[in-house]
Amino acid sequence: MGCYDFASCRDWLDYTLPLLRTVLYSAGAFSYAWLGKYESAALPGLKKAILSLRRQ
């Protein structure tokens, strides 16, 4: 387990990076779905915070 030579590091990256990407995309999708339920309460404040960061 792990990365002890170039081939094993490449194999580890070939499997781990797509797994991490899938997990993060899924977490984002679940978060978006959850925020959709509470859009009237949570989304305006979140949108205002994001837009205030863009303007600086």
N, C-alpha and C positions, 0 to 999 in steps of 0.2 A: 504494500500500500504506500502510495506516496510517489515522490519524484527523486529517483536516485541516478538516472542517466538521461541523456537527451531524448531517447525513444520513449521512456516511461513518462517524462514530463510532457511530451507532445501528446501521448495517449491520454494522460490525465486531463490536459487542457481540451482535447477533442471531445471528451465526455462531460467534463465539469462545466465548462462555459455554456454549452447549450442547456444543461440542466439549470444552472443559475438564471439564465435568461428566461427560461420557461417559468421558473418559480417567481421571479420578479414580475413578469408580465401577468401571471395569474393573480399575484397579490394586488397589482394595479387594477385589474379587472374587477376583483372582488371589492376593492375600495371604491371604485367608481359605481358599482352596483349598490353598495351600501349608501354612498352619498346621494344616489338617485332617490332613495327612499326618503331621505331627510333633506332634500334639496332646499326647501323653504327656510330651514333653520341653519344649516351648515354652509351651504354653498355661497351665499352672498359674502359672508365674512372671509371665506377662503379665497374667493375670486378677488376681493378687495386687497387682500394681503399679497397675492401673486402679482396683481397689476401694480401695486405700489413698489414692488421690487424691480419691475421692468423699467419704471420711469426714472430710477436713480442712476 
